[in-house]
Amino acid sequence: MTIRIRIRKSLKEELNGRLLVFVDNLKSDSKEYQLYKRRGLDGAPVFGVTLWGLHGGDEIVFDDHKDRIMGFPFDFEEIPHKPLKIQAFFIKYHKYVRGDGHTIWGMQDNGGGGNYAATPYNLYSAVKTVDYGNEDITLDMKYEIKPEKPLKRGQVLSQNNYERKGKIRYFKMKSKLLSKFWGEDTYIGANVLLPANYSKDKKYPVLYWQGHWPGNVPALRYGVELREAEKGITEYWDSGKAPEMIAVNIRDANMYYDDSYRVNSANLGPYGDALVQEFIPAIEKKYGGIGTPESRLLAGGSTGGWESMALQLFYPEVFGGSWPACCDGMDFHAFQLIDMYNDENVYEIKHNWRKAERPGMRDVKGNVIWTMREENRYELAIGGDLAHGLGQFTAFQACYSPCGEDGYPVYSYDPLTGKINPEVVKYWKENYDLGAYIIRNQEWLMPKIRGKIHLRDGDMDNFYLNLGHYILTDILEKHDYQGYSKMFARMGHSFCMTMIELMEEMGEYLNKTLEGYSFTSSLDKTAAEE
């Protein structure tokens, strides 16, 4: 049996990137059914190899590359011989000639939000049903993902383009700092939620909501309300009962991930400086932000929690208060379940004569959903070993690690074996360990952040992030941080409060910290407490 993949003849430019083959045994006759959209560890099995110098009309014999094919959840040779559905997909790489002198390749942000399955110009074949192992297979990769909408005059695809609606505005700007780093025009976008009685003649505090690629969804998930914690936020905001503020959600997908982690990085560029020096002043000038540190608040969960905490620590004179929840590992003694400083391996826990697989995710009862090895293996299958995985652990390497001689991130651990590289971990500690940062800078930092930190998490966080929360809380309490740190029993990876509760808390906080601000709660808190 041989798998042949044909590239459409009409393709003009040279094709470089990651060829993926998906298989599955799900039954579906829908014309809209696409295996490549079944992403994730419980999605369609995927097998990938990076290829260079292809052209329109070329034919690839996938089997010829079997020594380099990385598969998940099993090896290419282990695909069962039986009737299966199969599909080919190609993640097109773009050449970046960066300002630091490095030339690297990766999936360009064309408005897909770091999601290869939604990124324009990636190629794919039709889904075929085959008797796998008993017949030769030919897949014609003749289809291409199209942009959501045709570009209007002056528009670019980067960070996508959305139309204003109701109280929601969409903003995008070219960053001079990031463009210089990447060697080409680089953009940051924003979803801007205006208060109920917004006036251009008035100035407002601004909530900067941190997190993953939001698409066209505004902060607080206003207008969406799919989760229990979001219920009622749209009506509450529209009623005028919410604290008067502007809420901003950021769009900054890149070749490594669906967001930038919003700090300066050797591999991602100066996103922290771009945010505070270019993006925030532009947003506040356009929509009427007050423009003082006391008027800028931060919030977010998970990745957004880490970003909210890091921005408050790294730029304490820019932001006036932060509400980080279920944060990515804030202290690398607890990088999920890994002690990056004392453990030897990310994937394995050593127990005398035996080794156990290290969990990566659990449910709130403690049942393991996947292991660290499995999550990293999935990212390797999708992206290969140059941090192209477009996943969570790829993002950690891209953000926290030094840049190697080849221009790509130097891994803090071997992505195949999990063995930890102490030299890279030392770099992580010196630059991105938030606990170490507080200890190292306590004398000048603590006076600037006292009363500003409001941490929340569940004690059954699905990614074990409560462990880092405990460590950082101990550090903050030792230095009299005068904020709060709340841990919620039997709760998993969540904000651990509703969006309305968050707004109420922020409104009361601004009453105390922002001169001239007035907010009166409309909620019956006594009844709620009872």
N, C-alpha and C positions, 0 to 999 in steps of 0.2 A: 504494500500500500504506500502511496506517495501523496503528499499534500502540495499542490501547486497553487501559487497565488499570483494573479496577473494584475499589473498596474495599468490603469487606463491609458490609452495611447495619447489622449488629448492633454495629458499633463506636460507642461512646458518646462518648468524649472527642475533642477536636480532635487531628488527626494532623499532626505536623511531623517532618521528617527527610529522609533520603536515599533516593530511589527508585533501585533498581538493576535493570537488565535484563541477564540472562546469556544467551549463546548458545553452542552447541557442536555439533560434528558427530559426537560419540562415539555409538556404538551401545549402547543399554541399554534393556531392557524391564522392569527391576526397579522395583517400586513404591517402593522405598527410595531410588532414584536421585534426587539433588537437585543441580542445577547450582550452586546457591549454596554448596554445601559444597566445590566444587572451587576452593578459594581459592589465591591465589598467582600469581606471574608466569607459571607454566606451567599454570595452571588454566584455567577457562572464561573466554573474553573477556567483559568487563564494561563497562557503560555506565551512568553515573550522573548524577543531577541532584537538587539540594536543593529541596524544596517545602515550603510553609507553608500553614497554615489549611485543611487538608483535613478532610473529615468522612465518616462512614459513608454509603455509597451513591454517593459521588462517582465520576466517571469521568475518568481522566486520558488525554489524547491525548499520548503520549510524543513523537511527532514535532513537536508544537508547541513543544517546548523544545530543539530540535536545536542552537540557537545556544549553549546553555549546557551541553549534554551533554558530559561528559568520558569518553572511552573508552580502553580498554587491551585488547590491544596495538595497536589501530588505531582510527580515528575511527568514529563511528556511521554515517556515510555510506558507509563502506568495508566494512560487513558484506556478505559474499558472498551473491548471490542464488542460493540453492539450498536443498534440504531441510536444515533445521537443527532442533535442539531449542532451546526458548526458555523462560525462566522469569523472573517478576518477584519482587522482594524489596524490603522496606521496612525500613530501620534507623530505629526510632523514637527521636526525641530527647526528652530530659527537660529541663525548665527549671530552671536553678540560679540562685538569687538569693544570690550569695556575700556573705560577711562584709566583703569589701573594697569593696562597693558595686556591683560589676559583675553584670549578668544575662547569662548565656550559655546555650547549648543544646548538648547532646551525648548520646551513648548512655549511659544509666544502667547502672551495674554491677548486674545482676540475677542474678548467679551464673554468668554466661557467661565470666568470665575475660578480658574485653576482646575476645572473639571474636564478631563480629557474627552469625556463622552458628550460634552456640550460645546467644545471649542471649535469654532469655525475653521474650515479647511482641513481638518483631519479626515482621513479617508476610511471607507468601509465597504464591505461586500454585502450581498444579500445573505440572509440566513438560509442554510440548506439543511435538509434532513438526509443523512447518509447512513450506510451500514458501515460504521467505523471499523477499520481493520480488515475489511473484506472487499474494499473497492478503492480505486484511485479517486482523489478529490481535487477538483479545480474550483477555486474561488476567485471571481472577477471583482477586484476592488475598484469599482467604477462610480461609487457614490461619494459625495463630499458633504460634510456638515456645513450648512449655510448660516450666515448671520441671521439673527432674529428678525431684523428689519433692514431694508436698504438704507445706506448712509445718506443723510442729508448733507447739504453743502457745509463744509467746515468741520464735520464730525469725523472722529476716528473710532475704530472698534474698541480700542483699549478701555477696560473697565466698563464696557457696554454703554448703551444709551437708552434712557427711559424718559417717558413723557410725564410732566407734572400732572398731579391729580389731587383735588381737594386741598388739604393742608400740606401735602407732600411736594417737595421740590427736589430736583436732581441736579447735582453740581459736579463739574469735573475740571481739573486744572493740570497743566503740564508743570512738573517740578524741575526746576533748573538743577537742583542738587542731584536728584536721581537720574536725570537725563545725562548729566556729566559722568556719573558713575557707570551707567549702562551703555554709554556711547550712542544713544539714540533717544528720541522723544519718549519720555516715561511719564505716566499720568497717575493721579490719585482722584478717586471719585467719592461722592458723598450722597447719602439719602437724608434729606433734611426735613424733619417734622416740625412744623410751626405751631405755636400755641393757638388755642381756640379763638381768641380775640386779637390775633396778631395785627400789629400796626407798624408800618415802615418808619413811623416817627418815634418809636419807642425802642429802648435798648433792653436786652434780655440776657440772663445767665444761659449758659450752654452746657448741656450734658453730652459728653463724647462717649458714645456706646461702642465698646470694643468687642471684637469677635471675628468669626469666620465670614467668608463672602456672603453678603446678605441678599444678592440679587436686587430686586426692586423693593424689598421689604424694609420699612423704616425701623428705627430704634423702638424698643419695647414690644416689637411685633404688632404695632398698631395696625388695625385693619385685618389682622390674620387670626389671632387668638385660637390657635390649634391646641395649645397646652393649657392645663388647668390654671397654672400661675398667670396666664395672660387674660383670663376671662374678665370681661368688663372694662378692660383698659381703654378701648376705643370710645365707648360711651362716656367714660370718666374724663378722658382727655377732651372730647368734643363739648362736654357740658360746661367747661370753664372752671370746674372744681379742682382740676389738677394745678400744681404749682406752675406759674407762668415761666416757661423756659423753652428754649429751642433744643431739640434732641437730634443728634447727628450720628449716623451710622456710616462707617467708612468702607470704601471699595478699593482694595489695593492688591489684587491677585497678581502673581508673578510666575516665573518659570518653575519655581520650586513648590509653590503651595497656593492655597486660596486666600492667604493673607500674609502680611510681611512681618508680623510680630512687633512692628512699630517701634523698634529700637535700631540704633546704628549697628551694622553688621558687616563683616569683611566680605561676605558672599552676597548679601542682599542689597547692600548699599546703605546710605545714611537716612533710613526711613524715620528715625526719631527726630533728627534735625529737620528733615523735610516737613514733618508734621507740625512741629512747634514754630518753625521759622517761616514757612511758606503757606501751608494748608490752613492752619487755624486762623492766622490773620486774614486770609482771603475769605474764609467762611464768615467770620465775624463782621468784616467790613460789608459784605454783600447782604447779609440777613439781619444785621443789627445786634451783634453780641456786645455785651458791656465791655469786654476786652481786658478785664483784670483777673489775676490769679484766683481771687475769691469767687469769681463768677463762673469758673470752669470746673465742672465735676466729671468724674470718670466712673464707668461701671461696665461690667461684663462678666461672663461666666466661662470657665474652662480656659481655652486659649485666650479669650477676652478677659478672663480674670487675671491671668498672668500679665497681660498687656496693661490692664488697669493698674495693677500693683507696680509694675516696672516703670511706667510713665510717671506715677506719683513719686517714686523714689529717685529716678534719674533726672526728672525735671520738677523738683519740689517748688520752684519759684514760678512755675507756669500754671499748675493745677491746685485747686483749693480743697479737694476732698475726693476720696476714692471708695467705691463699693465693689471690691473684687469677690467673686464667688467661685467655689470649686476650681481653684486655680491649678493650671499645669504646675509641675514640680517647682516650687519656689526656692527650695534648698536642695542641692544635689546629693545630700545625704539621704534624701527620699525622692528620688527621681522615679515616680510611681513606687514600685517595690524594690528599686535598686538603690544601693548606696554606691554611688559612682566613685567614691574615694576609697572604699575598703573592699568592695566586692571585686571578684576577678572576671565575672562573666555576666552579661546582661540576660542571657537566655536560660542559664542554669543556676540552681542553688546547690551548693556543695554540702553534703551531709556525710562526713567521714568517708565511708567506702562507696557511697552512692551519690547520685545527682538527681535532682528533681527539676522538672520544667518550671520556669518562673511564670506565674500567671500575668496576664496583661489586662484582662477585664473580667469582672464578676457581676452577678446580679446582687440584689440587696439581701439575699439569703446566704451569699458567699459562694454560690456555685460558679465555677470558672467557665467563662464564655469563650475566651481564646487565650493563648499564651503569647508571651513576648516574641518568641521565635516565629510563631504563625503570622503575627501582625507584620513583622519585618520581612518575612518571606513573601507575603502578598505584595508589599511595596517593591521588593526586588523584581518580582514577576512583571509588574506593571512598568517599572522604570529602569531597571538595571542598577548597576553599582556606582553610578556617578551622581547620586542624590537627585535622580529624576523621578522618583517614585510618586511625587505629588501626594504624599500622605503625611501623617502626623510625625513619624520619626524622621522622615526626610526633612521636614520643616525644622526639627530640632537641630539636625546637623547643619543645615543651611544657615540658620540664625546664630547658633552658639559657637560653631567651630571656626578655626582659622582657615584661611584660603590656602590651598596647596599650590605647589609649583605648576600644576596643570590648570589652575584656575577654578577648580571645584573644591567643595568643602572637604576637609580632612576628617574622617569619621572618628568619633570618640570610642567606637568599638567596631570590630570586624563585622560587617553586615551578614557574613555567612556563618561565622562561628560564634559570634557574640562576645569574643574576648575584648576586654576593655583596654584602651590605650591611655595610660596615666598622663602622658605628656599633653594630650588633647584635653583631658579632663582638667588639668591644671589651668589651661586657657579658659575653659568654661567657668571655673571658679573665679578667676581674676576678672571676668567680664560680665557674667550673666547669672551667677548664683546670688539670689536676692538676699538670702540670709547672710552670706559672707559680705555682701555689699553694705548692709546695715552695720554690721560689726566693724568693718574697716573704716566707715565714714561716720560713725555714731556722733562724734563731737559736733560737727557742723550740720549733719543731716537731721538728727532727732528734733532740734528746736523748730525745724521747718515743716515737719510732718506730724507733730503732736496734735491729736484730736481729729486727724484727717483719714485714718485707716479704719474701714468697717468690713471685716472679713466674715464670710459665711461658708459652710460646707456641711455635707451629711457625713455621719460617721461610718456609713457604708458606701462611700463614694465608689462608683463602679470602676474607676481607674486607680483606686488607692491614693487619691490625691489628698485625702484627709491626713495622711502621714506627714506630708510636707507642711500642711497647715499647722499641725501641732508644733513642729520645730520652729516655724517662723513666729508663731504666737509666743513661744517661750522667749525668743530673742527680743521681740517687741516689748513684752512685759518687763523684761529685765531692764529695759531702757525707758520705762515710763512713757509709753506711746500715747496713752490717754484716748485711745479709740475703743473699738470692741472687736472681739473674736468670738463667734458663736458657732458651736457644733451641734447639729441636730440629729437626734437618735433615730436610727433605722431609716435614714433617708439616704438616697443615692446621689448621683451626679446631677445636682440641680442648684438653682439660685436660692432655694430654701425660703423664699418669700414671694408673694405675688407682686406683679408690676405696680399695682395700685399701692400696696404697702411700701414699696420702694419709693414711689413718687411722694407719698406722704412723709416719709422719713427725710427725703431730700429737701422738701419744702420747709420742714421744721428746722433742718440744719442750716439752710440759707437764711432763715429768720435770725439765727444767732451769728452767722459769719459774714453776711453780705449787707453792708450798710444800706438802709432805705428799702430793703426787700420786705414784703409783707405777704404772708401766706396764712390762711385760716383753714384748718381741716374741716371737711364736711362730713367726715365719717364718725360714727358713734363708736369710739374706741372702747368705752366701758362695756358696751354690749358685746363687742368682738372678743374682749378679754374673757368675759364670762362664758 
